[in-house]
Amino acid sequence: MLVAIYHPQAKRAAALGDAVEAAGMAAQLLPPHTNDLRPWIDSCFDLLLINPFLDWQEPFDFVRLAVSIVGRRPLIVVSDRDSLDERMVALDAGAADAVGWTDNLPEVVARVAGLLRRSRIAAGQLGEGELRIDLIDRRVERAGRLIRLPLREYDLLTNLARVPDHPVSRDALLRAVWRIDFDPGTNRVEVHMSRLRAKVDRGFDWPMLHTVKGMGYALRSRPE
């Protein structure tokens, strides 16, 4: 996932970019929009992050301009001050989220990741890191490689992908995939998870699917 970033202060822009990349996403630093909007319009980013409060332009107008560029993609506005007024300007102008930060990079990155996840679900997509799941075409890819899955394995994967890096219990998977509200005393979950691992993990550099002892199964978005 590519996050495009504009901050009028180069050091702050670089700090945001480094934090985004440390979280496993790609970052692209945009040049000032006053010189040429073409790099903003032509960039194939998945989310735009801007600070509109330190330029000559009126912040409300700047955010409205950014909204017109992103289309259906999410826009998050950051302010270098913890200012309710500035956050309200951004939200009133149409930003999907707004956050004040000084050195609180973890919160900014968490909000970016949350917006990306919600926007992909709204667009009919799931997946983290190398994994891409198209919920409309029922297409699964890992690192650009197509993975063909039968229905049960596809349903298992999508349920795990909805909550990446968090374990899902065996009982929850029985309810979600097989519509069973009791333990049938069989190993159907284990069998299908084994088959799913063979297709999603085998031949790749690191395993995404993990058994979490006493808790269930989890899809990891990055190597441990």
HELIX and SHEET records of a PDB file:
HELIX    1   1 ALA A   10  ALA A   22  1                                  13    
HELIX    2   2 ARG A   38  ASP A   42  1                                   5    
HELIX    3   3 PRO A   59  VAL A   70  1                                  12    
HELIX    4   4 LEU A   84  ASP A   92  1                                   9    
HELIX    5   5 LEU A  105  ALA A  122  1                                  18    
HELIX    6   6 LEU A  151  ALA A  161  1                                  11    
HELIX    7   7 ARG A  170  TRP A  178  1                                   9    
HELIX    8   8 ARG A  188  VAL A  200  1                                  13    
SHEET    1   A 5 ALA A  26  LEU A  29  0                                        
SHEET    2   A 5 LEU A   2  TYR A   6  1                                        
SHEET    3   A 5 LEU A  47  ILE A  50  1                                        
SHEET    4   A 5 LEU A  75  SER A  79  1                                        
SHEET    5   A 5 ASP A  97  GLY A 100  1                                        
SHEET    1   B 4 GLN A 125  LEU A 126  0                                        
SHEET    2   B 4 LEU A 131  ASP A 134 -1                                        
SHEET    3   B 4 ARG A 139  ARG A 142 -1                                        
SHEET    4   B 4 ARG A 145  ILE A 147 -1                                        
SHEET    1   C 2 LEU A 209  VAL A 212  0                                        
SHEET    2   C 2 GLY A 216  LEU A 219 -1                                        
END                                                                             
